[in-house]
Amino acid sequence: MPRYYCPKCFSDFAEDVNICPKCGLDIDEFYDTRDFIDKLIVALNHPEPSTPVRAAWLLGKIKEQRAVRPLIDLIKSTDDVFIARTAVIAIGEIGTDEAIGFLASITDYPSNIVRNEIINQVEKSKTKPVE
């Protein structure tokens, strides 16, 4: 059975609704006033773990610079190493000075899998040609 989520409070419900029963957000209006990138950025905070992973991966693949700050916030706030690792890869793909500077500042990240990816992305940034 599919579950539906409010993009503001992430309450879930069994049926598709126009207004969130918990926070009152007009869900249709919310999505109608956002572009695809904004929707992906909102999805970074989704409670179902595979959704932020997919959103981060997509944002990295399209090198969306608007996503740098939300990806940084995601890395700082998540306890999920798979989400954090994917966000690190996305930031490395985007490759702005802010993104790489942030990664260089967290090379002591507590998780080995994430820390290794951070180091990998920082090293890759040193060999990328300037666009």
C-alpha positions in Angstrom: 0.0 0.0 0.0 1.5 3.4 -1.0 2.2 6.0 1.7 1.9 9.7 1.0 4.1 12.3 2.8 3.7 16.0 3.5 6.7 17.9 2.0 6.8 20.3 5.0 6.3 18.1 8.2 6.8 14.7 6.5 3.8 13.3 8.2 2.6 10.2 6.4 -0.9 9.1 5.4 -2.5 6.2 3.6 -4.4 8.3 1.1 -3.5 11.2 -1.2 -4.7 14.5 0.2 -4.6 18.1 -0.9 -4.1 19.5 2.6 -1.8 18.0 5.2 -4.0 16.9 8.1 -1.2 17.5 10.6 0.4 20.9 9.6 -2.3 22.3 7.2 0.1 22.8 4.2 -1.7 23.0 0.9 0.3 20.2 -0.7 -0.9 20.8 -4.3 0.0 24.5 -4.1 3.4 23.7 -2.6 4.3 21.4 -5.5 2.8 23.6 -8.1 5.0 26.5 -7.1 8.3 24.5 -7.1 10.5 23.5 -10.0 12.1 20.0 -10.3 15.3 21.1 -8.5 13.3 22.5 -5.5 11.4 19.2 -5.3 14.6 17.2 -5.3 16.0 19.4 -2.6 12.9 18.9 -0.5 13.3 15.1 -1.0 16.7 15.3 0.7 14.8 15.4 4.1 12.4 12.6 3.3 12.1 10.1 6.2 12.2 7.0 3.9 16.0 6.5 3.4 16.2 5.6 -0.2 14.5 8.9 -1.2 17.2 11.2 0.0 19.8 8.9 -1.5 18.1 9.1 -5.0 17.6 12.8 -4.7 21.2 13.5 -3.7 22.5 11.2 -6.5 20.4 13.1 -9.1 21.4 16.5 -7.8 25.0 15.5 -8.1 24.6 14.0 -11.6 23.1 17.3 -12.9 25.7 19.3 -10.9 23.0 21.5 -9.4 24.7 24.3 -7.5 21.6 25.3 -5.6 21.8 21.9 -3.8 25.2 22.5 -2.2 24.0 24.1 1.0 21.1 21.6 1.4 23.5 18.7 0.8 26.0 20.2 3.4 23.1 20.5 5.9 22.1 16.9 5.1 25.6 15.6 5.8 25.7 17.5 9.1 22.4 16.2 10.2 22.1 12.6 9.1 23.1 9.5 11.1 22.7 7.3 8.0 26.1 6.6 6.5 24.6 5.7 3.1 22.8 9.0 2.9 25.9 10.9 4.0 28.1 9.1 1.5 25.8 9.8 -1.4 25.6 13.4 -0.4 29.4 13.6 -0.3 29.6 12.1 -3.8 27.0 14.6 -5.0 28.9 17.5 -3.5 32.0 16.3 -5.1 30.2 16.0 -8.5 28.9 19.6 -8.2 32.5 20.7 -7.3 32.0 24.3 -6.4 34.6 26.0 -4.1 32.1 26.0 -1.3 31.4 22.3 -1.8 35.0 21.2 -1.9 35.9 23.5 0.9 33.3 21.9 3.1 34.4 18.4 2.3 38.0 19.4 3.0 36.9 20.7 6.4 35.3 17.3 7.5 38.0 14.8 6.6 37.8 13.6 10.2 34.2 12.5 9.7 33.4 9.7 12.2 32.3 7.0 9.7 35.1 5.2 7.7 32.9 4.7 4.6 32.0 8.4 4.6 35.4 9.7 5.5 37.0 7.6 2.7 34.6 9.1 0.2 35.3 12.6 1.5 39.0 12.1 0.9 38.3 10.6 -2.5 36.2 13.5 -3.6 38.7 16.1 -2.3 41.5 14.3 -4.2 39.4 14.1 -7.3 38.7 17.8 -7.2 42.4 18.5 -7.3 42.7 16.8 -10.7 39.5 18.2 -12.3 40.0 20.6 -15.1 38.7 24.1 -14.5 35.4 24.7 -16.5 
